[in-house]
Amino acid sequence: MSDLLKLSRAHMKSIVGWFGCYDAVAATINARWGGGSSKGTVSKKASGALDWTVADVIALEDASEQFPITQMMVKRLDAHEVITDICLMSLTGVIAKENGEAISAILAAEQSSSADDRVCAIKEIEEAIVALEQARARLAGRAE
């Protein structure tokens, strides 16, 4: 299983936790799209037996006002931008900043039982990874 899939599932599990129960998740999806979801289906998706659909993601992100999957997809594009005009010294500063924020968020999530704190930590880790990927791409003279 790819890291991207694992991360997507972790984000969705966090959003499901925000709703509190599978019935609420199914009701939210049904309210947005007019039906088609049940507690059993949500349970299978949360366990990884079924995959989340784009419609599920849209409905749940909009309702929870948390957008980790959308942000992750945008980050995928950001990591592929050509960055030849950015100097390595600037990238080094960005790497230091992003890694510091990731470490802080990880420590906060460790001390918290909130799914929001875990999602925040994952987001900060993703931003640190993007900064490192950009530096690698710059050093390699190509976009990743």
N, CA, C and O atoms as CSV, one atom per row, in Angstrom:
chain,resi,resn,atom,element,x,y,z
A,1,MET,N,N,0.858,-1.171,0.000
A,1,MET,CA,C,0.000,0.000,0.000
A,1,MET,C,C,0.901,1.230,0.000
A,1,MET,O,O,1.871,1.293,0.755
A,2,SER,N,N,0.585,2.194,-0.836
A,2,SER,CA,C,1.407,3.395,-0.928
A,2,SER,C,C,1.222,4.271,0.306
A,2,SER,O,O,0.215,4.193,1.010
A,3,ASP,N,N,2.234,5.110,0.541
A,3,ASP,CA,C,2.144,6.050,1.653
A,3,ASP,C,C,0.980,7.010,1.458
A,3,ASP,O,O,0.317,7.392,2.422
A,4,LEU,N,N,0.734,7.398,0.217
A,4,LEU,CA,C,-0.360,8.312,-0.077
A,4,LEU,C,C,-1.700,7.694,0.300
A,4,LEU,O,O,-2.570,8.380,0.836
A,5,LEU,N,N,-1.871,6.420,0.030
A,5,LEU,CA,C,-3.115,5.740,0.394
A,5,LEU,C,C,-3.242,5.632,1.915
A,5,LEU,O,O,-4.316,5.871,2.467
A,6,LYS,N,N,-2.163,5.276,2.582
A,6,LYS,CA,C,-2.192,5.197,4.043
A,6,LYS,C,C,-2.537,6.547,4.652
A,6,LYS,O,O,-3.344,6.632,5.578
A,7,LEU,N,N,-1.925,7.591,4.132
A,7,LEU,CA,C,-2.177,8.924,4.640
A,7,LEU,C,C,-3.616,9.348,4.376
A,7,LEU,O,O,-4.249,9.955,5.240
A,8,SER,N,N,-4.134,9.037,3.204
A,8,SER,CA,C,-5.528,9.356,2.882
A,8,SER,C,C,-6.469,8.654,3.852
A,8,SER,O,O,-7.417,9.255,4.356
A,9,ARG,N,N,-6.205,7.399,4.103
A,9,ARG,CA,C,-7.058,6.647,5.038
A,9,ARG,C,C,-6.963,7.198,6.448
A,9,ARG,O,O,-7.966,7.253,7.160
A,10,ALA,N,N,-5.772,7.605,6.860
A,10,ALA,CA,C,-5.610,8.189,8.195
A,10,ALA,C,C,-6.384,9.502,8.304
A,10,ALA,O,O,-7.027,9.767,9.320
A,11,HIS,N,N,-6.320,10.319,7.256
A,11,HIS,CA,C,-7.083,11.569,7.254
A,11,HIS,C,C,-8.581,11.294,7.349
A,11,HIS,O,O,-9.285,11.941,8.123
A,12,MET,N,N,-9.059,10.348,6.573
A,12,MET,CA,C,-10.487,10.044,6.585
A,12,MET,C,C,-10.912,9.458,7.929
A,12,MET,O,O,-12.001,9.750,8.422
A,13,LYS,N,N,-10.059,8.639,8.512
A,13,LYS,CA,C,-10.368,8.086,9.836
A,13,LYS,C,C,-10.486,9.214,10.860
A,13,LYS,O,O,-11.342,9.177,11.744
A,14,SER,N,N,-9.623,10.209,10.730
A,14,SER,CA,C,-9.680,11.349,11.625
A,14,SER,C,C,-10.971,12.138,11.443
A,14,SER,O,O,-11.592,12.549,12.423
A,15,ILE,N,N,-11.374,12.348,10.204
A,15,ILE,CA,C,-12.622,13.067,9.934
A,15,ILE,C,C,-13.811,12.278,10.474
A,15,ILE,O,O,-14.719,12.854,11.072
A,16,VAL,N,N,-13.809,10.964,10.266
A,16,VAL,CA,C,-14.887,10.119,10.792
A,16,VAL,C,C,-14.945,10.250,12.316
A,16,VAL,O,O,-16.029,10.322,12.894
A,17,GLY,N,N,-13.784,10.280,12.960
A,17,GLY,CA,C,-13.734,10.466,14.415
A,17,GLY,C,C,-14.354,11.786,14.844
A,17,GLY,O,O,-14.969,11.876,15.906
A,18,TRP,N,N,-14.190,12.804,14.018
A,18,TRP,CA,C,-14.761,14.116,14.319
A,18,TRP,C,C,-16.283,14.037,14.390
A,18,TRP,O,O,-16.897,14.724,15.206
A,19,PHE,N,N,-16.909,13.196,13.537
A,19,PHE,CA,C,-18.358,13.052,13.523
A,19,PHE,C,C,-18.856,12.236,14.707
A,19,PHE,O,O,-19.999,12.405,15.131
A,20,GLY,N,N,-18.028,11.364,15.243
A,20,GLY,CA,C,-18.397,10.619,16.445
A,20,GLY,C,C,-18.954,9.233,16.225
A,20,GLY,O,O,-18.753,8.354,17.063
A,21,CYS,N,N,-19.650,9.007,15.121
A,21,CYS,CA,C,-20.187,7.673,14.873
A,21,CYS,C,C,-20.451,7.496,13.382
A,21,CYS,O,O,-20.556,8.468,12.635
A,22,TYR,N,N,-20.553,6.257,12.974
A,22,TYR,CA,C,-20.765,5.939,11.566
A,22,TYR,C,C,-22.127,6.401,11.064
A,22,TYR,O,O,-22.272,6.768,9.898
A,23,ASP,N,N,-23.126,6.381,11.949
A,23,ASP,CA,C,-24.457,6.849,11.553
A,23,ASP,C,C,-24.414,8.311,11.135
A,23,ASP,O,O,-25.037,8.695,10.146
A,24,ALA,N,N,-23.675,9.133,11.889
A,24,ALA,CA,C,-23.575,10.559,11.572
A,24,ALA,C,C,-22.837,10.776,10.258
A,24,ALA,O,O,-23.192,11.662,9.481
A,25,VAL,N,N,-21.810,9.967,10.009
A,25,VAL,CA,C,-21.065,10.073,8.757
A,25,VAL,C,C,-21.973,9.725,7.582
A,25,VAL,O,O,-22.021,10.452,6.590
A,26,ALA,N,N,-22.693,8.606,7.700
A,26,ALA,CA,C,-23.604,8.187,6.628
A,26,ALA,C,C,-24.693,9.228,6.403
A,26,ALA,O,O,-25.034,9.527,5.259
A,27,ALA,N,N,-25.234,9.773,7.466
A,27,ALA,CA,C,-26.283,10.791,7.336
A,27,ALA,C,C,-25.753,12.045,6.647
A,27,ALA,O,O,-26.460,12.670,5.857
A,28,THR,N,N,-24.516,12.408,6.947
A,28,THR,CA,C,-23.908,13.584,6.322
A,28,THR,C,C,-23.735,13.369,4.821
A,28,THR,O,O,-24.067,14.242,4.020
A,29,ILE,N,N,-23.218,12.214,4.449
A,29,ILE,CA,C,-23.039,11.902,3.025
A,29,ILE,C,C,-24.389,11.867,2.316
A,29,ILE,O,O,-24.539,12.402,1.218
A,30,ASN,N,N,-25.366,11.232,2.954
A,30,ASN,CA,C,-26.710,11.141,2.360
A,30,ASN,C,C,-27.360,12.515,2.216
A,30,ASN,O,O,-28.032,12.789,1.222
A,31,ALA,N,N,-27.159,13.371,3.209
A,31,ALA,CA,C,-27.734,14.711,3.137
A,31,ALA,C,C,-27.122,15.507,1.986
A,31,ALA,O,O,-27.811,16.285,1.326
A,32,ARG,N,N,-25.847,15.312,1.754
A,32,ARG,CA,C,-25.171,16.056,0.690
A,32,ARG,C,C,-25.562,15.552,-0.695
A,32,ARG,O,O,-25.798,16.343,-1.608
A,33,TRP,N,N,-25.628,14.216,-0.844
A,33,TRP,CA,C,-25.791,13.649,-2.184
A,33,TRP,C,C,-27.130,12.962,-2.396
A,33,TRP,O,O,-27.377,12.436,-3.481
A,34,GLY,N,N,-28.001,12.951,-1.396
A,34,GLY,CA,C,-29.334,12.385,-1.598
A,34,GLY,C,C,-29.426,10.888,-1.396
A,34,GLY,O,O,-30.309,10.252,-1.972
A,35,GLY,N,N,-28.547,10.302,-0.598
A,35,GLY,CA,C,-28.630,8.877,-0.299
A,35,GLY,C,C,-27.442,8.104,-0.808
A,35,GLY,O,O,-26.524,8.660,-1.410
A,36,GLY,N,N,-27.476,6.802,-0.554
A,36,GLY,CA,C,-26.436,5.921,-1.061
A,36,GLY,C,C,-25.406,5.481,-0.050
A,36,GLY,O,O,-24.509,4.707,-0.383
A,37,SER,N,N,-25.512,5.954,1.175
A,37,SER,CA,C,-24.530,5.567,2.184
A,37,SER,C,C,-25.254,4.986,3.395
A,37,SER,O,O,-26.360,5.401,3.739
A,38,SER,N,N,-24.603,4.018,4.031
A,38,SER,CA,C,-25.168,3.416,5.234
A,38,SER,C,C,-24.069,3.254,6.279
A,38,SER,O,O,-22.881,3.380,5.980
A,39,LYS,N,N,-24.481,2.977,7.484
A,39,LYS,CA,C,-23.537,2.766,8.575
A,39,LYS,C,C,-22.569,1.635,8.222
A,39,LYS,O,O,-21.373,1.730,8.498
A,40,GLY,N,N,-23.081,0.574,7.617
A,40,GLY,CA,C,-22.243,-0.568,7.245
A,40,GLY,C,C,-21.203,-0.212,6.193
A,40,GLY,O,O,-20.051,-0.638,6.274
A,41,THR,N,N,-21.615,0.563,5.217
A,41,THR,CA,C,-20.687,0.990,4.169
A,41,THR,C,C,-19.597,1.877,4.759
A,41,THR,O,O,-18.418,1.713,4.444
A,42,VAL,N,N,-19.990,2.810,5.610
A,42,VAL,CA,C,-19.013,3.693,6.260
A,42,VAL,C,C,-18.048,2.873,7.099
A,42,VAL,O,O,-16.847,3.143,7.107
A,43,SER,N,N,-18.558,1.880,7.802
A,43,SER,CA,C,-17.711,1.014,8.613
A,43,SER,C,C,-16.667,0.298,7.759
A,43,SER,O,O,-15.499,0.205,8.137
A,44,LYS,N,N,-17.098,-0.202,6.613
A,44,LYS,CA,C,-16.168,-0.899,5.704
A,44,LYS,C,C,-15.119,0.064,5.148
A,44,LYS,O,O,-13.954,-0.302,4.993
A,45,LYS,N,N,-15.533,1.282,4.852
A,45,LYS,CA,C,-14.582,2.279,4.351
A,45,LYS,C,C,-13.604,2.678,5.453
A,45,LYS,O,O,-12.409,2.826,5.198
A,46,ALA,N,N,-14.097,2.848,6.657
A,46,ALA,CA,C,-13.232,3.237,7.769
A,46,ALA,C,C,-12.219,2.141,8.104
A,46,ALA,O,O,-11.112,2.436,8.554
A,47,SER,N,N,-12.592,0.892,7.888
A,47,SER,CA,C,-11.687,-0.225,8.183
A,47,SER,C,C,-10.699,-0.488,7.047
A,47,SER,O,O,-9.720,-1.213,7.222
A,48,GLY,N,N,-10.964,0.111,5.876
A,48,GLY,CA,C,-10.094,-0.108,4.729
A,48,GLY,C,C,-10.568,-1.204,3.800
A,48,GLY,O,O,-9.921,-1.479,2.789
A,49,ALA,N,N,-11.685,-1.836,4.122
A,49,ALA,CA,C,-12.222,-2.889,3.251
A,49,ALA,C,C,-12.776,-2.301,1.951
A,49,ALA,O,O,-12.756,-2.958,0.910
A,50,LEU,N,N,-13.263,-1.077,2.017
A,50,LEU,CA,C,-13.712,-0.342,0.832
A,50,LEU,C,C,-12.961,0.983,0.792
A,50,LEU,O,O,-12.476,1.462,1.816
A,51,ASP,N,N,-12.869,1.566,-0.393
A,51,ASP,CA,C,-12.210,2.861,-0.533
A,51,ASP,C,C,-13.230,3.990,-0.451
A,51,ASP,O,O,-14.388,3.828,-0.837
A,52,TRP,N,N,-12.786,5.121,0.051
A,52,TRP,CA,C,-13.611,6.321,0.094
A,52,TRP,C,C,-13.734,6.874,-1.318
A,52,TRP,O,O,-12.772,6.844,-2.086
A,53,THR,N,N,-14.900,7.373,-1.657
A,53,THR,CA,C,-15.090,7.991,-2.971
A,53,THR,C,C,-14.800,9.488,-2.874
A,53,THR,O,O,-14.743,10.059,-1.785
A,54,VAL,N,N,-14.621,10.096,-4.025
A,54,VAL,CA,C,-14.426,11.548,-4.061
A,54,VAL,C,C,-15.659,12.238,-3.468
A,54,VAL,O,O,-15.530,13.227,-2.746
A,55,ALA,N,N,-16.832,11.724,-3.768
A,55,ALA,CA,C,-18.062,12.301,-3.221
A,55,ALA,C,C,-18.073,12.232,-1.698
A,55,ALA,O,O,-18.491,13.183,-1.038
A,56,ASP,N,N,-17.615,11.112,-1.134
A,56,ASP,CA,C,-17.523,10.984,0.327
A,56,ASP,C,C,-16.603,12.050,0.893
A,56,ASP,O,O,-16.939,12.726,1.865
A,57,VAL,N,N,-15.436,12.194,0.272
A,57,VAL,CA,C,-14.443,13.153,0.752
A,57,VAL,C,C,-15.014,14.561,0.718
A,57,VAL,O,O,-14.888,15.310,1.686
A,58,ILE,N,N,-15.639,14.921,-0.391
A,58,ILE,CA,C,-16.207,16.260,-0.519
A,58,ILE,C,C,-17.257,16.507,0.564
A,58,ILE,O,O,-17.229,17.539,1.234
A,59,ALA,N,N,-18.170,15.571,0.732
A,59,ALA,CA,C,-19.245,15.738,1.715
A,59,ALA,C,C,-18.695,15.872,3.132
A,59,ALA,O,O,-19.131,16.739,3.889
A,60,LEU,N,N,-17.750,15.026,3.486
A,60,LEU,CA,C,-17.243,15.024,4.860
A,60,LEU,C,C,-16.306,16.187,5.133
A,60,LEU,O,O,-16.327,16.759,6.223
A,61,GLU,N,N,-15.485,16.541,4.152
A,61,GLU,CA,C,-14.610,17.705,4.356
A,61,GLU,C,C,-15.446,18.984,4.477
A,61,GLU,O,O,-15.191,19.810,5.354
A,62,ASP,N,N,-16.425,19.147,3.614
A,62,ASP,CA,C,-17.259,20.347,3.687
A,62,ASP,C,C,-18.012,20.428,5.014
A,62,ASP,O,O,-18.086,21.494,5.625
A,63,ALA,N,N,-18.563,19.313,5.452
A,63,ALA,CA,C,-19.347,19.317,6.686
A,63,ALA,C,C,-18.474,19.557,7.919
A,63,ALA,O,O,-18.896,20.233,8.856
A,64,SER,N,N,-17.275,19.011,7.919
A,64,SER,CA,C,-16.397,19.158,9.084
A,64,SER,C,C,-15.549,20.423,9.022
A,64,SER,O,O,-14.917,20.811,10.004
A,65,GLU,N,N,-15.547,21.059,7.850
A,65,GLU,CA,C,-14.715,22.238,7.601
A,65,GLU,C,C,-13.236,21.944,7.841
A,65,GLU,O,O,-12.473,22.810,8.270
A,66,GLN,N,N,-12.855,20.707,7.556
A,66,GLN,CA,C,-11.467,20.256,7.575
A,66,GLN,C,C,-11.196,19.720,6.176
A,66,GLN,O,O,-12.024,18.997,5.623
A,67,PHE,N,N,-10.050,20.064,5.597
A,67,PHE,CA,C,-9.794,19.709,4.211
A,67,PHE,C,C,-8.447,19.009,4.026
A,67,PHE,O,O,-7.664,19.414,3.168
A,68,PRO,N,N,-8.164,17.974,4.807
A,68,PRO,CA,C,-6.851,17.345,4.707
A,68,PRO,C,C,-6.612,16.625,3.383
A,68,PRO,O,O,-5.490,16.639,2.877
A,69,ILE,N,N,-7.623,16.005,2.819
A,69,ILE,CA,C,-7.435,15.288,1.549
A,69,ILE,C,C,-7.234,16.300,0.422
A,69,ILE,O,O,-6.346,16.129,-0.414
A,70,THR,N,N,-8.043,17.335,0.395
A,70,THR,CA,C,-7.894,18.371,-0.622
A,70,THR,C,C,-6.516,19.016,-0.517
A,70,THR,O,O,-5.849,19.235,-1.529
A,71,GLN,N,N,-6.093,19.317,0.703
A,71,GLN,CA,C,-4.767,19.912,0.900
A,71,GLN,C,C,-3.664,18.959,0.456
A,71,GLN,O,O,-2.671,19.384,-0.135
A,72,MET,N,N,-3.832,17.702,0.733
A,72,MET,CA,C,-2.841,16.717,0.325
A,72,MET,C,C,-2.739,16.645,-1.198
A,72,MET,O,O,-1.642,16.513,-1.742
A,73,MET,N,N,-3.866,16.729,-1.877
A,73,MET,CA,C,-3.852,16.689,-3.338
A,73,MET,C,C,-3.170,17.933,-3.909
A,73,MET,O,O,-2.431,17.842,-4.890
A,74,VAL,N,N,-3.413,19.080,-3.304
A,74,VAL,CA,C,-2.744,20.299,-3.745
A,74,VAL,C,C,-1.236,20.175,-3.519
A,74,VAL,O,O,-0.445,20.588,-4.367
A,75,LYS,N,N,-0.846,19.622,-2.403
A,75,LYS,CA,C,0.577,19.444,-2.105
A,75,LYS,C,C,1.248,18.534,-3.128
A,75,LYS,O,O,2.421,18.720,-3.453
A,76,ARG,N,N,0.514,17.560,-3.632
A,76,ARG,CA,C,1.082,16.684,-4.673
A,76,ARG,C,C,1.490,17.504,-5.878
A,76,ARG,O,O,2.530,17.245,-6.484
A,77,LEU,N,N,0.684,18.487,-6.230
A,77,LEU,CA,C,1.020,19.341,-7.364
A,77,LEU,C,C,2.178,20.270,-7.027
A,77,LEU,O,O,3.075,20.471,-7.845
A,78,ASP,N,N,2.160,20.836,-5.823
A,78,ASP,CA,C,3.231,21.747,-5.408
A,78,ASP,C,C,4.591,21.067,-5.478
A,78,ASP,O,O,5.580,21.695,-5.856
A,79,ALA,N,N,4.647,19.803,-5.121
A,79,ALA,CA,C,5.921,19.073,-5.091
A,79,ALA,C,C,6.474,18.869,-6.498
A,79,ALA,O,O,7.658,18.571,-6.656
A,80,HIS,N,N,5.642,19.024,-7.512
A,80,HIS,CA,C,6.070,18.787,-8.883
A,80,HIS,C,C,6.402,20.061,-9.652
A,80,HIS,O,O,6.735,20.005,-10.835
A,81,GLU,N,N,6.312,21.203,-8.985
A,81,GLU,CA,C,6.619,22.459,-9.653
A,81,GLU,C,C,8.116,22.583,-9.897
A,81,GLU,O,O,8.922,22.109,-9.097
A,82,VAL,N,N,8.479,23.208,-10.980
A,82,VAL,CA,C,9.877,23.496,-11.262
A,82,VAL,C,C,10.281,24.671,-10.386
A,82,VAL,O,O,9.615,25.705,-10.370
A,83,ILE,N,N,11.368,24.503,-9.664
A,83,ILE,CA,C,11.767,25.519,-8.687
A,83,ILE,C,C,13.200,25.973,-8.906
A,83,ILE,O,O,13.917,26.233,-7.940
A,84,THR,N,N,13.621,26.072,-10.140
A,84,THR,CA,C,15.006,26.426,-10.441
A,84,THR,C,C,15.342,27.853,-10.041
A,84,THR,O,O,16.518,28.188,-9.907
A,85,ASP,N,N,14.337,28.703,-9.845
A,85,ASP,CA,C,14.606,30.085,-9.478
A,85,ASP,C,C,14.765,30.276,-7.968
A,85,ASP,O,O,15.044,31.391,-7.526
A,86,ILE,N,N,14.598,29.243,-7.183
A,86,ILE,CA,C,14.739,29.334,-5.729
A,86,ILE,C,C,16.135,28.863,-5.344
A,86,ILE,O,O,16.559,27.780,-5.747
A,87,CYS,N,N,16.845,29.666,-4.571
A,87,CYS,CA,C,18.196,29.271,-4.182
A,87,CYS,C,C,18.138,28.272,-3.025
A,87,CYS,O,O,17.172,28.223,-2.263
A,88,LEU,N,N,19.175,27.502,-2.923
A,88,LEU,CA,C,19.230,26.470,-1.885
A,88,LEU,C,C,19.271,27.072,-0.479
A,88,LEU,O,O,18.783,26.454,0.466
A,89,MET,N,N,19.838,28.251,-0.329
A,89,MET,CA,C,19.849,28.884,0.991
A,89,MET,C,C,18.423,29.190,1.449
A,89,MET,O,O,18.078,28.982,2.612
A,90,SER,N,N,17.608,29.679,0.536
A,90,SER,CA,C,16.210,29.945,0.875
A,90,SER,C,C,15.478,28.651,1.213
A,90,SER,O,O,14.700,28.599,2.165
A,91,LEU,N,N,15.733,27.618,0.432
A,91,LEU,CA,C,15.095,26.323,0.694
A,91,LEU,C,C,15.524,25.764,2.042
A,91,LEU,O,O,14.722,25.146,2.743
A,92,THR,N,N,16.774,25.975,2.406
A,92,THR,CA,C,17.263,25.497,3.703
A,92,THR,C,C,16.492,26.160,4.836
A,92,THR,O,O,16.146,25.507,5.821
A,93,GLY,N,N,16.224,27.445,4.700
A,93,GLY,CA,C,15.424,28.143,5.709
A,93,GLY,C,C,14.008,27.602,5.793
A,93,GLY,O,O,13.461,27.431,6.883
A,94,VAL,N,N,13.423,27.335,4.641
A,94,VAL,CA,C,12.067,26.773,4.606
A,94,VAL,C,C,12.059,25.388,5.255
A,94,VAL,O,O,11.149,25.057,6.014
A,95,ILE,N,N,13.078,24.585,4.951
A,95,ILE,CA,C,13.169,23.245,5.539
A,95,ILE,C,C,13.243,23.341,7.059
A,95,ILE,O,O,12.549,22.607,7.762
A,96,ALA,N,N,14.080,24.240,7.567
A,96,ALA,CA,C,14.216,24.399,9.019
A,96,ALA,C,C,12.888,24.813,9.653
A,96,ALA,O,O,12.485,24.278,10.686
A,97,LYS,N,N,12.217,25.775,9.019
A,97,LYS,CA,C,10.927,26.247,9.529
A,97,LYS,C,C,9.891,25.126,9.532
A,97,LYS,O,O,9.227,24.892,10.542
A,98,GLU,N,N,9.758,24.437,8.403
A,98,GLU,CA,C,8.736,23.398,8.287
A,98,GLU,C,C,9.019,22.220,9.219
A,98,GLU,O,O,8.094,21.659,9.807
A,99,ASN,N,N,10.282,21.845,9.354
A,99,ASN,CA,C,10.618,20.749,10.261
A,99,ASN,C,C,10.344,21.136,11.708
A,99,ASN,O,O,9.876,20.309,12.492
A,100,GLY,N,N,10.630,22.383,12.070
A,100,GLY,CA,C,10.326,22.847,13.432
A,100,GLY,C,C,8.838,22.806,13.720
A,100,GLY,O,O,8.415,22.375,14.793
A,101,GLU,N,N,8.045,23.259,12.752
A,101,GLU,CA,C,6.594,23.222,12.920
A,101,GLU,C,C,6.083,21.784,13.006
A,101,GLU,O,O,5.173,21.490,13.780
A,102,ALA,N,N,6.667,20.894,12.214
A,102,ALA,CA,C,6.252,19.484,12.245
A,102,ALA,C,C,6.574,18.870,13.605
A,102,ALA,O,O,5.749,18.159,14.179
A,103,ILE,N,N,7.762,19.140,14.116
A,103,ILE,CA,C,8.148,18.589,15.420
A,103,ILE,C,C,7.212,19.103,16.509
A,103,ILE,O,O,6.764,18.337,17.362
A,104,SER,N,N,6.922,20.389,16.479
A,104,SER,CA,C,6.015,20.975,17.470
A,104,SER,C,C,4.631,20.340,17.397
A,104,SER,O,O,4.036,20.021,18.427
A,105,ALA,N,N,4.118,20.155,16.185
A,105,ALA,CA,C,2.790,19.563,16.008
A,105,ALA,C,C,2.761,18.097,16.438
A,105,ALA,O,O,1.771,17.632,17.002
A,106,ILE,N,N,3.842,17.376,16.172
A,106,ILE,CA,C,3.924,15.971,16.588
A,106,ILE,C,C,3.878,15.880,18.110
A,106,ILE,O,O,3.156,15.055,18.670
A,107,LEU,N,N,4.648,16.727,18.767
A,107,LEU,CA,C,4.661,16.720,20.234
A,107,LEU,C,C,3.300,17.096,20.804
A,107,LEU,O,O,2.857,16.510,21.792
A,108,ALA,N,N,2.636,18.066,20.191
A,108,ALA,CA,C,1.297,18.449,20.646
A,108,ALA,C,C,0.305,17.300,20.457
A,108,ALA,O,O,-0.524,17.039,21.329
A,109,ALA,N,N,0.395,16.620,19.320
A,109,ALA,CA,C,-0.514,15.496,19.049
A,109,ALA,C,C,-0.279,14.350,20.020
A,109,ALA,O,O,-1.222,13.672,20.430
A,110,GLU,N,N,0.973,14.136,20.384
A,110,GLU,CA,C,1.310,13.065,21.324
A,110,GLU,C,C,0.668,13.312,22.696
A,110,GLU,O,O,0.286,12.369,23.390
A,111,GLN,N,N,0.556,14.575,23.071
A,111,GLN,CA,C,0.002,14.929,24.377
A,111,GLN,C,C,-1.511,15.103,24.354
A,111,GLN,O,O,-2.123,15.368,25.389
A,112,SER,N,N,-2.112,14.954,23.182
A,112,SER,CA,C,-3.533,15.223,23.016
A,112,SER,C,C,-4.282,13.957,22.597
A,112,SER,O,O,-3.695,13.036,22.029
A,113,SER,N,N,-5.554,13.925,22.878
A,113,SER,CA,C,-6.395,12.827,22.398
A,113,SER,C,C,-7.278,13.296,21.238
A,113,SER,O,O,-8.164,12.569,20.790
A,114,SER,N,N,-7.030,14.504,20.764
A,114,SER,CA,C,-7.850,15.090,19.709
A,114,SER,C,C,-7.402,14.635,18.321
A,114,SER,O,O,-6.217,14.678,17.991
A,115,ALA,N,N,-8.353,14.207,17.530
A,115,ALA,CA,C,-8.063,13.840,16.139
A,115,ALA,C,C,-7.595,15.059,15.350
A,115,ALA,O,O,-6.797,14.932,14.421
A,116,ASP,N,N,-8.086,16.231,15.716
A,116,ASP,CA,C,-7.667,17.459,15.037
A,116,ASP,C,C,-6.163,17.694,15.196
A,116,ASP,O,O,-5.497,18.134,14.258
A,117,ASP,N,N,-5.635,17.401,16.377
A,117,ASP,CA,C,-4.194,17.581,16.607
A,117,ASP,C,C,-3.382,16.593,15.784
A,117,ASP,O,O,-2.304,16.934,15.297
A,118,ARG,N,N,-3.885,15.369,15.621
A,118,ARG,CA,C,-3.182,14.391,14.788
A,118,ARG,C,C,-3.201,14.812,13.318
A,118,ARG,O,O,-2.193,14.692,12.621
A,119,VAL,N,N,-4.343,15.305,12.853
A,119,VAL,CA,C,-4.443,15.779,11.474
A,119,VAL,C,C,-3.508,16.968,11.257
A,119,VAL,O,O,-2.850,17.064,10.222
A,120,CYS,N,N,-3.453,17.864,12.228
A,120,CYS,CA,C,-2.560,19.023,12.132
A,120,CYS,C,C,-1.106,18.559,12.031
A,120,CYS,O,O,-0.336,19.093,11.233
A,121,ALA,N,N,-0.735,17.570,12.838
A,121,ALA,CA,C,0.635,17.050,12.796
A,121,ALA,C,C,0.944,16.426,11.443
A,121,ALA,O,O,2.028,16.631,10.896
A,122,ILE,N,N,0.013,15.680,10.909
A,122,ILE,CA,C,0.210,15.066,9.592
A,122,ILE,C,C,0.368,16.147,8.534
A,122,ILE,O,O,1.213,16.023,7.647
A,123,LYS,N,N,-0.425,17.197,8.614
A,123,LYS,CA,C,-0.328,18.311,7.664
A,123,LYS,C,C,1.044,18.968,7.749
A,123,LYS,O,O,1.657,19.271,6.725
A,124,GLU,N,N,1.520,19.187,8.954
A,124,GLU,CA,C,2.837,19.820,9.127
A,124,GLU,C,C,3.956,18.908,8.612
A,124,GLU,O,O,4.930,19.386,8.031
A,125,ILE,N,N,3.817,17.623,8.821
A,125,ILE,CA,C,4.806,16.670,8.288
A,125,ILE,C,C,4.804,16.727,6.769
A,125,ILE,O,O,5.865,16.728,6.146
A,126,GLU,N,N,3.621,16.775,6.168
A,126,GLU,CA,C,3.530,16.864,4.708
A,126,GLU,C,C,4.233,18.113,4.182
A,126,GLU,O,O,4.922,18.061,3.163
A,127,GLU,N,N,4.058,19.227,4.875
A,127,GLU,CA,C,4.702,20.470,4.443
A,127,GLU,C,C,6.218,20.365,4.542
A,127,GLU,O,O,6.932,20.881,3.682
A,128,ALA,N,N,6.715,19.701,5.584
A,128,ALA,CA,C,8.165,19.496,5.715
A,128,ALA,C,C,8.688,18.598,4.594
A,128,ALA,O,O,9.764,18.835,4.045
A,129,ILE,N,N,7.927,17.586,4.270
A,129,ILE,CA,C,8.327,16.675,3.186
A,129,ILE,C,C,8.385,17.425,1.857
A,129,ILE,O,O,9.316,17.229,1.076
A,130,VAL,N,N,7.400,18.281,1.596
A,130,VAL,CA,C,7.392,19.055,0.350
A,130,VAL,C,C,8.639,19.930,0.270
A,130,VAL,O,O,9.267,20.014,-0.785
A,131,ALA,N,N,9.002,20.581,1.370
A,131,ALA,CA,C,10.196,21.432,1.378
A,131,ALA,C,C,11.445,20.613,1.079
A,131,ALA,O,O,12.304,21.052,0.315
A,132,LEU,N,N,11.554,19.435,1.669
A,132,LEU,CA,C,12.705,18.568,1.405
A,132,LEU,C,C,12.712,18.074,-0.038
A,132,LEU,O,O,13.769,17.998,-0.665
A,133,GLU,N,N,11.544,17.741,-0.561
A,133,GLU,CA,C,11.460,17.295,-1.953
A,133,GLU,C,C,11.851,18.406,-2.917
A,133,GLU,O,O,12.480,18.152,-3.944
A,134,GLN,N,N,11.480,19.628,-2.588
A,134,GLN,CA,C,11.859,20.755,-3.442
A,134,GLN,C,C,13.372,20.951,-3.443
A,134,GLN,O,O,13.964,21.228,-4.487
A,135,ALA,N,N,13.996,20.808,-2.282
A,135,ALA,CA,C,15.454,20.934,-2.223
A,135,ALA,C,C,16.127,19.822,-3.011
A,135,ALA,O,O,17.101,20.056,-3.726
A,136,ARG,N,N,15.607,18.622,-2.877
A,136,ARG,CA,C,16.161,17.501,-3.636
A,136,ARG,C,C,16.023,17.754,-5.139
A,136,ARG,O,O,16.956,17.513,-5.906
A,137,ALA,N,N,14.860,18.238,-5.545
A,137,ALA,CA,C,14.625,18.526,-6.963
A,137,ALA,C,C,15.569,19.623,-7.440
A,137,ALA,O,O,16.104,19.549,-8.546
A,138,ARG,N,N,15.767,20.622,-6.623
A,138,ARG,CA,C,16.666,21.723,-7.003
A,138,ARG,C,C,18.089,21.215,-7.158
A,138,ARG,O,O,18.788,21.577,-8.105
A,139,LEU,N,N,18.511,20.381,-6.231
A,139,LEU,CA,C,19.868,19.815,-6.307
A,139,LEU,C,C,20.031,18.906,-7.516
A,139,LEU,O,O,21.092,18.860,-8.137
A,140,ALA,N,N,18.983,18.195,-7.834
A,140,ALA,CA,C,19.037,17.280,-8.972
A,140,ALA,C,C,18.867,18.029,-10.301
A,140,ALA,O,O,19.093,17.471,-11.375
A,141,GLY,N,N,18.457,19.318,-10.204
A,141,GLY,CA,C,18.297,20.110,-11.415
A,141,GLY,C,C,17.039,19.794,-12.191
A,141,GLY,O,O,16.945,20.077,-13.385
A,142,ARG,N,N,16.058,19.197,-11.499
A,142,ARG,CA,C,14.810,18.852,-12.170
A,142,ARG,C,C,13.686,18.903,-11.156
A,142,ARG,O,O,13.933,18.940,-9.951
A,143,ALA,N,N,12.458,18.906,-11.634
A,143,ALA,CA,C,11.291,18.887,-10.741
A,143,ALA,C,C,11.008,17.443,-10.362
A,143,ALA,O,O,11.184,16.531,-11.170
A,144,GLU,N,N,10.572,17.248,-9.142
A,144,GLU,CA,C,10.171,15.919,-8.675
A,144,GLU,C,C,8.713,15.695,-8.983
A,144,GLU,O,O,8.172,14.634,-8.671
